[in-house]
Amino acid sequence: MSEHCPTIRIYAQSGNILIRDGLSICFYMRRHHHEVAQGIMHSLETYLRVLGPEALGWYADSEGDWQELDAAGWAHIRSRMQGSSPIIILKDDPAGASAYRFEYFGKDLEAPFFIDNPHAVCALEFWLPTEFLEERGPARVRELALALAAPLPFNSGHVSLSLNALHQLAGVSDELRQLRLRYPGMDVHGLEHLGWHIGTRIRGPHWLTFLGSPVLGELGGVPGLRSRLVSPDISVQPLDGERALVTLGEWPEAGDTTQGHTLPLHRELARVLEPWLYHQPPLRDPVANADTLRWERRFLD
């Protein structure tokens, strides 16, 4: 795996992992939660069927404390999924940045919090360890991503190598800032924040980029998208429901700016998607804003 992805493990003094290399599978849907809830559960069941029920053994309760995901825990999760704007976080280990994780931020878009926000979406994410990629190969990861996407009316989605981290802990943000600038193919994001702001825009080019309405239509559908991409190593697969999957090469690549590995396939797709790319709302810190802009334009400048 070293030729595709660096092994990254950053530990706290306690021995828990703060940051680890992994894979992230995300989808964004500008839909009411009640429209997507059943599809979300189907995707979660697919994830557990492939990885085994032990992949997710804990859930965050309403106070943010970790509880065992036993039969009563699953009953609680299913009950929460019947609510209007559930927040559900499941993981394999209550301590540290885990190898397996599921996050979902649902929204009732007619609720006061969301009705005046045209960019709020229902957002979900699955984590995988890079060992899964190494042992089973990229075709199996792609197959799993397609299976997870199948029941979801997504506007966009993506799969890439990622820096999976405990963002809330001191010092983690600084470490991530350095790592993500070195490895442009490793994504870093907070799903909760994106769920408030991304709307129907595109998070950027990834190894696998899922496109739906309205962006795919504005690109001229699958034929229009294909006509704009020239590299033979980029494939465009039509999916049902006027959606498509763009794949950049056989394996996901981390890149490495210190070695001049700047990921030309990502750069080609970025140029095509540039008018529709998501940009994070400005922060109060001008240094952080400049850093974020550099990150967002890493495949364009």
FIPAGU-999689 format. One line per 2 residues: their letters; for each residue x, y, z of N, C-alpha, C, O, CB. Coordinates in steps of 0.1 Angstrom, whole numbers, m for minus. Last residue first. Glycine has a CB too. Layout:
% FIPAGU-999689
A> X/Y/Z/X/Y/Z/X/Y/Z/X/Y/Z/X/Y/Z; ...
***
This chain:
% FIPAGU-999689
DL> m46/254/m90/m35/264/m91/m22/257/m94/m12/264/m95/m34/271/m78; m63/232/m88/m65/242/m98/m54/251/m100/m52/257/m111/m78/249/m94
FR> m60/215/m66/m59/209/m80/m61/219/m91/m62/215/m103/m69/198/m80; m62/232/m45/m50/225/m46/m48/218/m60/m37/215/m64/m49/214/m35
RE> m82/249/m37/m77/251/m50/m64/242/m53/m57/245/m62/m74/266/m52; m87/242/m10/m97/240/m20/m93/241/m34/m98/235/m43/m109/250/m17
WR> m62/249/1/m66/235/1/m77/233/m10/m76/223/m17/m72/231/15; m63/277/m2/m52/269/m8/m56/254/m9/m53/248/m19/m39/271/1
LT> m85/282/14/m86/284/0/m75/277/m7/m77/272/m18/m85/300/m3; m75/275/39/m86/267/34/m87/269/19/m90/260/11/m100/271/40
DA> m55/294/43/m52/280/43/m63/271/36/m60/262/28/m49/275/57; m71/317/43/m61/315/33/m57/301/31/m55/296/20/m48/324/36
NA> m86/312/67/m92/313/54/m83/311/42/m86/305/32/m99/327/53; m66/312/86/m73/299/83/m80/300/70/m81/290/63/m83/297/95
VP> m59/339/85/m49/328/82/m55/315/78/m51/308/69/m39/327/94; m82/352/93/m77/353/79/m67/343/75/m66/339/63/m72/367/77
DR> m108/340/111/m94/339/111/m89/340/97/m91/331/89/m88/326/118; m135/337/108/m130/350/113/m115/351/112/m109/362/112/m134/352/127
LP> m142/321/76/m140/321/90/m135/335/95/m132/344/86/m131/310/95; m164/318/48/m153/324/54/m153/323/70/m164/324/76/m151/339/50
PQ> m176/285/38/m179/299/42/m167/305/49/m160/298/57/m191/300/50; m158/266/13/m162/268/27/m165/282/30/m157/291/26/m151/262/37
HY> m172/258/m17/m162/266/m10/m167/268/4/m178/273/6/m159/279/m18; m176/232/m42/m180/238/m29/m168/246/m23/m157/242/m24/m184/227/m19
LW> m179/237/m78/m172/232/m66/m176/240/m53/m179/252/m54/m157/234/m67; m188/243/m102/m198/237/m93/m191/233/m80/m197/227/m71/m204/225/m99
PE> m168/252/m119/m179/261/m116/m189/256/m106/m197/264/m100/m187/263/m129; m150/228/m119/m147/241/m111/m159/250/m109/m161/255/m98/m136/249/m119
LV> m151/204/m132/m161/207/m121/m160/221/m115/m168/224/m106/m160/196/m111; m129/205/m149/m142/203/m155/m153/208/m144/m163/214/m148/m144/189/m159
RA> m108/208/m131/m110/219/m141/m124/218/m147/m130/228/m150/m99/218/m152; m109/184/m117/m112/197/m110/m115/208/m120/m123/216/m118/m100/201/m102
LE> m101/165/m136/m115/166/m132/m119/179/m125/m130/184/m127/m119/154/m123; m74/172/m138/m82/173/m150/m97/173/m146/m105/181/m151/m80/160/m158
RH> m66/168/m111/m65/181/m117/m74/183/m129/m80/193/m131/m50/185/m120; m68/140/m109/m76/149/m101/m77/163/m106/m87/170/m106/m71/149/m86
LP> m48/133/m127/m62/130/m130/m72/138/m122/m82/142/m127/m65/115/m128; m24/143/m115/m29/149/m127/m44/145/m131/m51/153/m136/m21/145/m139
LT> m11/145/m87/m23/138/m91/m30/145/m103/m40/152/m102/m33/139/m79; 14/153/m79/3/162/m78/m10/157/m83/m19/165/m84/7/175/m84
HG> 43/146/m67/31/138/m71/19/146/m69/13/145/m58/31/124/m63; 66/158/m57/61/162/m70/49/154/m76/46/155/m87/72/162/m80
QT> 72/152/m32/78/143/m42/74/147/m56/77/140/m66/75/129/m39; 57/169/m17/72/169/m15/79/161/m25/91/163/m27/75/164/m1
TD> 32/162/m24/37/174/m29/52/175/m27/59/182/m35/30/186/m24; 18/133/m32/28/138/m22/35/150/m28/43/149/m37/39/127/m19
GA> m10/110/m34/m2/121/m39/9/125/m28/8/119/m17/m10/133/m43; m28/90/m28/m26/101/m18/m19/113/m24/m22/124/m21/m19/96/m6
EP> m52/74/m49/m38/79/m47/m38/90/m37/m46/99/m37/m32/83/m60; m70/44/m55/m69/58/m49/m55/62/m46/m47/53/m42/m78/59/m36
WE> m64/27/m86/m63/28/m72/m65/42/m67/m62/52/m75/m49/23/m68; m71/32/m113/m75/19/m107/m75/20/m92/m84/15/m85/m65/8/m111
GL> m85/65/m122/m75/54/m121/m80/42/m114/m90/42/m108/m63/60/m115; m111/78/m111/m98/83/m114/m88/73/m112/m82/71/m101/m94/96/m107
TV> m145/77/m121/m134/70/m114/m120/74/m120/m118/75/m132/m135/54/m116; m177/89/m116/m164/91/m122/m153/85/m114/m152/87/m102/m161/107/m124
LA> m209/79/m120/m198/77/m112/m185/79/m120/m184/73/m130/m197/63/m105; m242/95/m121/m230/89/m127/m219/88/m117/m219/94/m107/m225/98/m139
RE> m278/96/m128/m266/98/m120/m254/92/m126/m255/84/m136/m268/93/m106; m304/91/m136/m297/102/m141/m285/107/m132/m284/118/m129/m306/114/m144
GD> m313/67/m125/m318/80/m119/m310/92/m124/m309/101/m116/m317/79/m104; m284/46/m126/m298/48/m128/m302/62/m121/m294/67/m113/m307/37/m122
LP> m253/57/m140/m260/50/m130/m275/53/m132/m278/62/m140/m256/54/m116; m225/55/m162/m238/60/m160/m245/51/m149/m243/39/m149/m247/60/m172
QV> m191/62/m155/m201/51/m155/m215/57/m153/m218/62/m142/m198/40/m145; m162/71/m168/m175/77/m164/m185/66/m166/m188/61/m177/m179/90/m173
SI> m127/71/m160/m139/64/m166/m152/71/m160/m152/76/m149/m139/49/m162; m95/79/m169/m107/84/m162/m119/78/m168/m121/79/m181/m108/100/m163
DP> m74/71/m184/m75/66/m171/m86/71/m163/m88/67/m151/m62/68/m164; m74/86/m207/m80/72/m208/m81/66/m194/m87/55/m193/m72/64/m217
SV> m84/120/m205/m75/109/m201/m81/96/m202/m93/94/m197/m70/112/m186; m104/138/m211/m96/133/m222/m87/121/m218/m84/113/m226/m87/143/m228
LR> m136/151/m207/m125/144/m200/m117/136/m211/m123/129/m219/m130/134/m189; m157/161/m220/m148/171/m214/m136/164/m208/m126/171/m204/m155/179/m203
SR> m173/140/m228/m166/148/m239/m156/158/m233/m148/163/m240/m177/156/m246; m183/131/m204/m173/123/m211/m166/132/m221/m153/130/m223/m179/111/m218
LG> m203/151/m200/m192/149/m191/m180/142/m197/m169/146/m196/m196/142/m178; m221/146/m221/m214/159/m220/m202/158/m211/m191/164/m213/m223/170/m215
PV> m229/120/m216/m222/123/m228/m214/136/m227/m203/137/m232/m231/123/m240; m241/123/m190/m229/115/m191/m222/118/m204/m210/119/m204/m233/100/m191
GG> m252/158/m190/m254/144/m188/m240/136/m189/m230/142/m190/m264/138/m197; m243/184/m192/m248/178/m204/m250/163/m203/m249/155/m212/m239/181/m215
LE> m238/197/m169/m227/192/m176/m230/186/m190/m222/183/m198/m218/183/m168; m263/199/m158/m257/211/m163/m244/208/m171/m240/217/m179/m254/220/m152
GL> m267/172/m150/m275/178/m160/m269/190/m167/m269/192/m179/m289/181/m155; m248/171/m129/m247/162/m140/m255/168/m152/m250/167/m163/m251/148/m137
VP> m259/190/m111/m246/193/m117/m245/184/m130/m240/189/m140/m235/190/m108; m282/188/m95/m284/193/m109/m271/193/m117/m271/196/m129/m289/207/m109
SG> m282/152/m98/m288/165/m101/m284/176/m91/m282/172/m79/m304/164/m102; m249/137/m94/m264/136/m97/m269/150/m101/m262/158/m106/m271/131/m84
LF> m220/119/m91/m226/131/m96/m241/128/m99/m244/118/m105/m220/137/m108; m193/108/m72/m207/105/m76/m213/119/m80/m212/128/m72/m214/98/m65
TL> m160/99/m77/m169/111/m75/m183/107/m81/m184/105/m93/m163/123/m83; m132/84/m64/m146/81/m70/m154/94/m67/m155/98/m55/m152/68/m63
WH> m111/101/m58/m108/89/m66/m122/84/m72/m122/81/m84/m103/78/m57; m124/135/m64/m119/124/m56/m116/111/m64/m120/111/m76/m129/120/m44
PG> m128/170/m66/m125/157/m73/m119/147/m63/m111/150/m55/m115/159/m85; m154/184/m45/m141/184/m51/m138/171/m58/m146/161/m56/m129/187/m41
RI> m179/185/m36/m169/186/m26/m155/187/m32/m145/190/m25/m170/175/m16; m203/204/m54/m194/192/m54/m182/195/m44/m176/205/m45/m189/189/m68
RT> m237/215/m44/m223/217/m50/m215/204/m48/m219/195/m41/m216/229/m44; m261/215/m32/m259/206/m44/m246/208/m51/m244/203/m62/m270/208/m54
GI> m249/220/1/m260/220/m9/m258/210/m20/m255/199/m17/m262/234/m14; m230/225/21/m226/220/8/m237/221/m3/m234/224/m14/m221/206/8
HW> m238/233/47/m233/243/38/m232/238/23/m232/246/14/m220/248/42; m245/215/66/m251/228/67/m249/236/55/m256/245/52/m246/235/79
GL> m228/193/61/m243/191/60/m251/204/61/m262/205/56/m247/182/71; m203/203/68/m207/202/54/m222/200/52/m227/206/42/m200/190/47
HE> m205/200/96/m203/213/90/m208/213/75/m215/222/71/m189/218/91; m206/172/98/m217/180/103/m217/194/97/m227/199/93/m215/181/119
LG> m182/162/86/m195/160/80/m206/169/85/m214/174/77/m199/146/82; m153/177/80/m162/175/91/m176/174/85/m181/184/80/m161/186/102
HV> m124/164/63/m136/172/64/m144/168/76/m142/157/82/m145/169/52; m99/156/41/m102/160/55/m114/168/55/m115/178/48/m89/167/61
DM> m85/132/19/m95/142/22/m95/144/37/m92/135/45/m109/137/17; m57/129/0/m63/124/13/m72/135/18/m68/146/21/m52/121/23
GP> m44/140/m21/m55/130/m24/m61/124/m12/m70/116/m13/m49/119/m32; m24/157/m12/m36/163/m17/m47/153/m20/m59/157/m21/m33/170/m29
YR> m4/157/13/m10/146/6/m24/151/0/m34/149/7/m12/134/15; 4/182/23/14/173/17/7/163/8/12/159/m3/22/167/28
LR> m20/193/32/m12/200/22/m2/191/15/2/193/4/m6/213/28; m26/174/51/m35/175/40/m28/183/29/m31/181/17/m48/181/43
LQ> m6/178/71/m8/165/64/m16/167/51/m12/161/41/m14/154/72; m11/203/81/2/200/75/0/187/66/6/187/55/13/198/85
RL> m37/201/91/m34/212/82/m21/208/74/m20/210/62/m32/225/89; m35/181/110/m42/178/98/m39/189/87/m38/185/75/m57/179/101
ED> m21/195/130/m15/183/124/m22/180/111/m15/177/101/m16/170/133; m40/214/137/m27/218/132/m20/206/125/m14/208/114/m18/223/143
SV> m61/198/147/m63/207/135/m49/211/129/m48/211/116/m71/219/139; m50/186/170/m53/178/159/m54/187/146/m50/182/135/m66/170/161
GA> m47/204/191/m35/201/183/m38/193/171/m30/192/162/m26/193/192; m73/191/211/m63/201/209/m51/196/201/m47/185/203/m58/207/222
LQ> m101/175/194/m91/175/204/m80/185/200/m77/188/189/m85/161/205; m120/173/174/m123/182/185/m112/183/195/m112/192/204/m135/177/193
HL> m113/155/155/m111/169/152/m112/178/164/m106/189/165/m121/174/142; m99/127/153/m107/133/164/m105/148/163/m97/154/170/m103/127/178
AN> m99/115/119/m93/121/131/m104/125/141/m116/126/138/m86/133/127; m86/103/89/m97/102/98/m92/106/112/m83/100/117/m104/88/98
LS> m79/114/60/m73/115/73/m84/115/83/m90/125/85/m64/128/74; m84/92/31/m87/103/40/m79/102/53/m73/92/56/m102/102/44
LS> m91/82/m2/m82/81/10/m85/94/18/m88/104/13/m67/80/6; m126/85/m12/m112/88/m13/m104/83/m1/m110/80/10/m110/103/m15
VH> m156/91/m28/m148/81/m20/m133/84/m22/m129/86/m34/m151/66/m25; m187/110/m28/m173/107/m31/m167/97/m22/m171/94/m11/m165/120/m30
GS> m215/127/m41/m209/119/m32/m194/116/m36/m190/120/m47/m216/105/m30; m247/144/m47/m232/142/m50/m227/132/m39/m234/129/m29/m224/155/m50
NF> m273/139/m44/m269/150/m54/m255/148/m57/m251/151/m68/m272/163/m48; m289/107/m40/m278/116/m37/m277/127/m48/m280/125/m60/m265/109/m36
PL> m309/88/m29/m311/98/m39/m301/110/m38/m305/121/m36/m326/104/m38; m298/55/m24/m297/69/m19/m300/79/m31/m293/77/m41/m284/72/m13
PA> m294/28/m29/m307/32/m24/m308/47/m21/m318/52/m15/m310/24/m12; m266/29/m40/m278/24/m48/m291/29/m42/m299/34/m50/m278/10/m49
AL> m244/34/m24/m250/45/m31/m264/41/m37/m273/50/m39/m241/50/m43; m236/9/m15/m240/19/m6/m248/31/m12/m258/36/m6/m229/25/2
AL> m228/m2/m40/m239/m8/m32/m245/2/m22/m257/2/m20/m234/m21/m26; m207/15/m46/m218/15/m55/m230/9/m48/m242/14/m50/m215/7/m68
AL> m189/8/m26/m194/22/m27/m207/23/m36/m216/30/m32/m183/31/m33; m184/m19/m32/m191/m15/m19/m197/m1/m20/m208/1/m16/m182/m16/m7
ER> m170/m16/m56/m183/m23/m56/m191/m20/m43/m203/m18/m44/m180/m38/m56; m148/m2/m47/m157/5/m56/m170/m2/m56/m181/4/m57/m151/5/m71
VR> m136/m21/m31/m141/m9/m25/m151/m2/m34/m161/4/m29/m129/0/m22; m131/m40/m50/m140/m44/m40/m145/m31/m33/m157/m30/m29/m134/m53/m30
AP> m112/m27/m66/m125/m31/m72/m135/m34/m62/m147/m31/m64/m123/m43/m82; m90/m25/m49/m98/m13/m52/m111/m16/m58/m121/m9/m56/m91/m4/m61
GR> m86/m51/m24/m83/m45/m37/m93/m33/m40/m104/m33/m34/m84/m55/m47; m84/m64/0/m95/m68/m9/m94/m62/m23/m100/m66/m33/m108/m65/m4
EE> m62/m55/14/m65/m69/14/m75/m73/3/m73/m84/m3/m70/m73/27; m62/m27/9/m50/m35/7/m53/m50/5/m48/m56/m4/m39/m33/17
LF> m87/m19/18/m83/m17/4/m72/m26/1/m71/m32/m10/m79/m2/2; m85/m26/45/m96/m32/37/m92/m31/22/m94/m40/14/m109/m26/40
ET> m64/m10/54/m62/m24/53/m73/m31/45/m70/m41/38/m61/m30/67; m75/15/56/m68/12/44/m65/m3/43/m62/m7/32/m56/21/43
PL> m109/12/70/m94/12/72/m87/9/58/m93/3/50/m89/2/82; m136/33/63/m130/20/62/m115/22/65/m109/32/63/m132/15/47
WF> m166/51/72/m151/50/72/m148/35/70/m155/26/74/m146/55/86; m193/69/57/m188/56/62/m172/56/62/m166/61/52/m193/44/53
EL> m217/94/61/m203/90/58/m200/77/64/m205/73/75/m193/101/64; m242/117/50/m237/105/57/m224/101/52/m220/104/41/m247/94/55
AC> m266/143/52/m253/139/49/m249/127/57/m252/125/69/m242/150/52; m291/164/40/m288/152/48/m275/146/43/m273/144/31/m300/141/46
VA> m283/199/38/m285/186/32/m285/175/43/m280/177/54/m275/183/21; m285/234/32/m286/223/41/m289/210/34/m298/210/25/m296/226/53
HP> m287/255/15/m275/246/13/m275/235/23/m266/227/23/m262/254/14; m307/273/20/m308/265/8/m297/255/6/m297/247/m4/m308/274/m4
ND> m322/279/48/m309/276/44/m309/267/32/m312/255/33/m301/268/56; m347/283/59/m341/295/52/m326/292/48/m319/301/44/m341/307/61
IF> m352/259/71/m361/263/60/m355/275/52/m358/277/40/m374/267/65; m337/250/93/m332/247/79/m340/254/68/m335/255/57/m333/232/77
FP> m348/257/117/m334/257/116/m329/257/101/m318/262/98/m328/246/124; m376/252/113/m371/266/113/m356/267/112/m351/276/106/m375/272/126
AE> m381/225/89/m380/230/102/m373/244/103/m366/247/93/m371/220/111; m380/216/63/m391/225/66/m390/230/81/m398/239/84/m404/219/63
LD> m360/197/63/m357/209/56/m368/220/58/m367/231/54/m355/207/42; m349/178/87/m362/182/82/m361/196/76/m360/206/83/m373/181/94
KG> m320/159/83/m326/172/84/m340/172/79/m343/167/68/m317/183/77; m292/140/97/m305/141/89/m311/155/92/m308/161/102/m315/130/93
FY> m262/129/95/m269/141/100/m281/143/91/m280/149/80/m258/153/99; m244/101/104/m255/106/96/m261/118/103/m264/118/115/m266/95/94
EF> m215/80/102/m221/92/107/m233/96/98/m232/95/86/m211/104/108; m197/52/112/m208/57/104/m213/70/111/m216/70/123/m219/46/104
RY> m165/36/110/m174/46/116/m185/49/107/m183/48/94/m166/59/120; m135/19/117/m148/18/111/m157/29/118/m157/30/130/m154/4/112
AS> m112/27/130/m111/22/117/m124/22/109/m125/25/97/m105/8/117; m113/58/150/m115/44/147/m113/40/133/m112/49/124/m130/40/151
AG> m95/76/171/m100/76/158/m101/62/153/m91/55/152/m90/85/148; m104/69/206/m96/72/195/m103/73/182/m115/70/181/m85/62/195
AP> m128/47/220/m116/55/222/m108/57/209/m105/47/202/m107/48/233; m148/30/212/m152/43/218/m140/52/220/m142/64/223/m159/41/231
DD> m149/14/181/m141/16/194/m144/29/200/m143/39/193/m126/14/191; m165/15/159/m160/2/164/m154/3/177/m153/m7/184/m151/m4/154
KL> m195/36/159/m181/33/156/m177/20/162/m184/14/170/m171/44/161; m219/61/149/m216/47/153/m201/44/150/m196/50/141/m225/36/146
II> m242/86/152/m227/83/151/m225/70/157/m227/67/169/m219/94/158; m268/106/141/m264/92/145/m249/90/142/m245/92/131/m273/81/138
IP> m293/128/145/m278/127/144/m274/114/150/m277/110/161/m271/139/152; m324/134/128/m315/127/137/m301/129/134/m296/132/123/m318/112/136
SS> m349/150/125/m336/155/122/m325/147/130/m319/153/139/m334/170/124; m373/136/132/m373/145/121/m359/149/116/m357/151/104/m380/157/124
GQ> m372/100/138/m373/114/142/m372/123/130/m371/118/119/m363/118/152; m365/74/131/m379/78/129/m381/93/132/m392/98/130/m388/69/136
MR> m340/71/141/m341/73/126/m355/77/123/m357/82/112/m337/60/119; m345/66/167/m340/79/164/m341/82/149/m343/93/145/m325/80/168
SR> m352/39/165/m362/48/170/m358/63/166/m366/71/162/m364/47/185; m328/28/157/m339/27/148/m350/37/152/m357/43/143/m345/13/147
IH> m313/32/181/m309/39/168/m321/39/158/m323/49/151/m297/31/162; m327/16/199/m326/31/201/m323/38/188/m329/48/185/m316/34/212
AW> m322/m9/188/m336/m4/189/m336/11/191/m345/18/185/m343/m11/201; m294/m9/192/m300/m9/179/m314/m4/179/m319/3/170/m298/m23/172
GA> m294/m11/221/m288/1/214/m293/2/199/m296/13/195/m273/m1/213; m306/m35/225/m313/m23/230/m307/m11/223/m315/m2/220/m312/m22/245
AD> m285/m51/214/m299/m52/208/m307/m39/212/m314/m33/204/m306/m64/213; m257/m28/215/m263/m42/217/m278/m41/211/m281/m32/204/m263/m47/232
LE> m235/m9/215/m245/m11/205/m250/m25/205/m247/m33/196/m240/m7/191; m229/10/244/m227/m3/237/m239/m5/227/m250/m2/231/m226/m15/246
QW> m222/45/241/m229/34/247/m228/21/238/m226/22/226/m244/38/249; m205/74/249/m205/62/241/m212/51/248/m209/49/260/m191/58/237
DG> m220/107/249/m213/96/256/m215/83/248/m225/81/241/m218/94/270; m236/127/240/m223/125/233/m214/114/240/m203/113/236/m215/138/234
ES> m261/128/249/m251/136/256/m237/135/250/m228/141/255/m251/132/271; m274/110/233/m278/124/232/m269/133/239/m268/145/236/m292/126/236
DA> m247/87/225/m260/90/229/m263/105/228/m254/112/223/m262/85/244; m231/70/199/m230/82/207/m245/85/212/m254/87/203/m224/94/200
YW> m224/35/200/m231/46/195/m230/58/205/m229/56/217/m246/43/192; m205/6/190/m208/17/200/m215/28/193/m214/30/181/m195/22/206
GL> m197/m12/171/m201/m17/184/m206/m7/194/m210/m11/205/m191/m25/190; m192/m21/140/m198/m10/147/m204/m15/160/m214/m22/160/m209/m3/138
AE> m181/m45/132/m175/m33/127/m180/m20/135/m173/m10/136/m177/m31/112; m195/m67/139/m186/m62/149/m179/m49/145/m172/m43/153/m175/m73/152
PG> m210/m75/117/m216/m67/127/m207/m61/138/m210/m51/144/m227/m75/134; m192/m71/86/m195/m78/98/m201/m70/109/m197/m58/110/m183/m85/103
LV> m189/m60/61/m178/m58/71/m180/m67/84/m170/m69/91/m176/m44/75; m212/m65/47/m199/m67/41/m188/m68/51/m179/m76/50/m196/m56/31
RL> m232/m59/65/m232/m72/59/m218/m75/53/m214/m87/54/m243/m73/48; m227/m32/71/m225/m42/81/m225/m57/76/m218/m65/81/m236/m41/92
YT> m233/m21/46/m220/m19/52/m217/m30/62/m206/m35/62/m220/m5/59; m261/m28/44/m251/m33/34/m237/m32/40/m229/m41/38/m252/m25/21
EL> m271/m13/65/m272/m28/66/m262/m34/56/m256/m44/59/m286/m32/63; m267/13/55/m260/8/67/m260/m7/69/m250/m13/73/m267/15/80
SH> m284/12/33/m270/14/31/m262/9/43/m251/2/42/m266/28/28; m309/10/46/m304/m1/37/m289/0/35/m283/m10/34/m312/1/24
MI> m309/34/61/m308/21/68/m304/10/59/m297/1/63/m322/18/75; m311/52/39/m299/52/48/m298/39/56/m287/34/57/m301/64/58
GQ> m336/45/28/m324/42/21/m311/43/29/m302/35/27/m323/53/10; m352/54/49/m352/40/46/m340/36/38/m333/26/40/m365/36/38
AV> m346/82/49/m344/74/61/m343/59/57/m334/52/62/m354/76/71; m353/100/29/m341/92/27/m339/82/38/m329/74/37/m329/101/26
EH> m376/113/36/m375/108/22/m363/98/21/m363/90/12/m374/119/12; m372/123/61/m381/112/60/m381/106/46/m386/95/44/m396/117/63
HH> m353/144/56/m349/131/62/m359/120/60/m355/108/57/m347/133/77; m356/159/24/m360/158/38/m356/144/43/m355/134/36/m376/159/39
RR> m326/165/5/m339/159/6/m343/160/21/m334/161/30/m339/144/1; m300/167/m9/m309/178/m6/m323/173/m6/m331/176/m14/m307/190/m17
MY> m275/148/2/m288/147/m4/m296/159/1/m299/161/13/m295/134/0; m243/132/m1/m250/144/3/m264/145/m5/m264/143/m17/m242/157/0
FC> m220/108/11/m231/112/2/m238/124/8/m240/125/20/m240/100/0; m187/92/13/m197/102/17/m208/104/6/m205/103/m6/m190/116/20
IS> m163/73/26/m173/72/16/m185/82/21/m191/79/31/m179/57/14; m128/71/31/m141/78/35/m150/77/23/m147/79/12/m138/93/38
LG> m101/53/46/m110/56/34/m123/62/39/m128/58/49/m112/43/25; m71/63/63/m83/55/60/m89/58/47/m83/64/39/m93/57/72
DR> m47/71/88/m51/70/74/m63/61/72/m64/51/80/m39/65/65; m55/89/118/m51/77/111/m55/78/96/m65/84/92/m58/64/117
IL> m52/106/148/m53/107/133/m48/94/127/m38/89/131/m45/119/128; m52/96/174/m58/109/171/m61/110/156/m71/116/153/m49/120/176
IN> m54/66/192/m51/72/179/m59/85/177/m71/85/178/m54/62/168; m42/64/226/m53/64/216/m49/71/203/m41/80/203/m66/71/222
GS> m22/68/244/m21/57/234/m32/56/224/m31/48/215/m20/44/242; m21/90/259/m29/79/264/m27/66/256/m30/55/260/m43/82/265
QA> m10/109/242/m2/103/253/m8/91/259/m2/82/265/1/114/264; m22/100/209/m22/108/221/m13/101/232/m9/90/230/m37/110/227
YI> m6/95/177/m12/90/190/m12/101/200/m4/110/201/m4/78/195; m11/89/144/m6/99/153/m14/96/166/m26/96/166/m9/114/148
RI> m3/73/116/m9/70/129/m3/81/139/9/80/141/m6/56/134; m3/65/83/m3/76/92/m10/72/105/m22/68/105/m9/89/86
TP> 13/53/55/7/48/68/9/60/78/20/64/81/14/35/73; 3/66/23/12/65/34/5/60/47/m7/61/48/19/79/38
CH> m7/49/m6/m11/57/6/m1/55/17/4/44/20/m25/52/11; 6/38/m28/m6/45/m30/m10/54/m18/m15/65/m20/m18/35/m32
ES> 29/25/m20/30/33/m32/17/41/m35/17/50/m43/33/24/m43; 21/11/3/29/24/5/30/32/m8/32/44/m7/43/20/9
M> 8/m12/0/0/0/0/8/13/0/3/23/m3/m9/0/12
***
